[in-house]
Amino acid sequence: MRVFITTDLEGVAGVLLDSQVGGDSREYERARHLLTQEVNAAVEGALAGGATDILVDDGHASGFNFIFEELHPGARYVMGSARPAWLPGLEESFDATFFLGCHAMAGTQGAVRDHTMSTVAWHNMWVNGKLMGEIGLWASIAGQYGVPSVLVSGCEKACREAAELVSGIEAVATKKGMSRYSAVLEPAEKVRGMIRRAAEGALAKAKTIAPCRVESPVEIRVEYNNTGQADQVPIVTGRERIDARTIAYRGPNVVEAFRML
Ligand SMILES: [Zn+2]
């Protein structure tokens, strides 16, 4: 059984503040460790659940967040920037995807570090008219390859967002947001245990979870935070300026539409 795992940092247990999600800070270095340990827990659970090949994508920002020497030896890892595709390495032969360290879409009240793709430039995103965040986009891309999304971890609101998209998805709530930058936190070690068990359980029922399919052709609309950000998008075939702040990106399927961004 082949498992593709993609990761973000904002939904990892204990991560709340700007100093934890990037830059040259001690807090970021500690957050990298927390992320890496959650990845290892998911890999352990997936192996216990029968996975024979596991590919893990380091998806946050630079793509170089995992602490390489701490990574579990039972998987392979995609790291680094300027990748050839979103969810690089995902293909039809995978049997399941996991989403770790997730955050809710931009504009979700009470969600930890809610945003969609960019905290500074993006206000809203719709896929074929449906408001979505990154979880929805990842699930739709996996669905394009016929792969079900079976496990999500992140703040309680991120888990709820995933459950509304994918019925039967296993969810591990790492924290309960009180505001954008505060939460009731579950302890790191407890969360790792929950991820381990949920990963194993998710693979046991992977065949019963339907891939999240988006009808073709696909239009991704991005409403930017200001008109200047939309002004900077060159209008070529497949792109249309909808209004002052909104650009539509179109393609024959969600993977191709996303490439237009
Ligand atoms: Zn991120």
Boltz pocket constraint, residues with backbone or C-beta under 6 A from the ligand:
constraints:
  - pocket:
      binder: B
      contacts: [[A, 8], [A, 9], [A, 10], [A, 59], [A, 60], [A, 61]]
      max_distance: 6.0
